[in-house]
Amino acid sequence: MRTETAAPTAAGLKPIVHVIDDDEAARESLAFLLQSADLVVKTYESALHFLEDLPAPGAGCVVTDVRMPRMSGLELVRTLNSRGFGLPIIVITGHGDVPLAIEAMREGVVDFIEKPFDDDLILKALQVALARDRDQLERAAQRSLIAHRLASLSMRERQVLNGLMDGHANKVVAQELGISPRTVEVYRANLMSKMQAGSLSELVRMALLAEERP
């Protein structure tokens, strides 16, 4: 079962916080707190229900209890990792479950919050998680744009780019490719234009970003 507590006009315009907890009172209490902080919230009564309704890629994060029946929060984290799920995850843990939360941190969750938690503490943790998600989305968009520009380069322009990425001067690149330094300059100018790079350092940053793993 899933419920959403947000104005319809806000959904899709703001990041969504996915709250997973088998304790209905705790789940709805947290949802109310987050909604009061002007966040869009979707709630799920179990990890399995969340997986059945796995959200499409978009902005947001996941807040999940660690100890739940049938599938624990840690098992959920591992399942999401295996599926390449990219949203940041915060786990909520009760007394005695800290070792599980630490294991979840090793699996890549951004934070864990101990019950009973302070409202300001979890809101701050969410701000950090959502900021991280925004950064990831922006970098993903940049990588996509750069990949499109790289695809427009000719084979020779790509070879010149590789030479520049190796730190070689135009003369060295020319020797390696068997062409004149003047021709290298022409290819370099073309690839700078296609990549929309204002400087060599900007071109290098673009190429390095394109090499990053998502």
Buried (B, 14 or more C-beta within 10 A) or exposed (E): EEEBBBEEEEEEEBBBBBBBBBBEEBBBEBBEBBBEBEBBBBBBBBBBBBBEEEEEEEBBBBBBBBBBEEBBBBBBBBBBBEEEBBBBBBBBBBEEBEEBBBBBBEBEBBBBBBEEBEEEEBBEBBEBBBEBBEEBBEEBEBBEBBEEBBEEBEEBBBBBBBBBEEEBEBEBBBBBBEBEEEBBBBBBEBBBEBBEBEEEEEBBBBBEBBEEEE
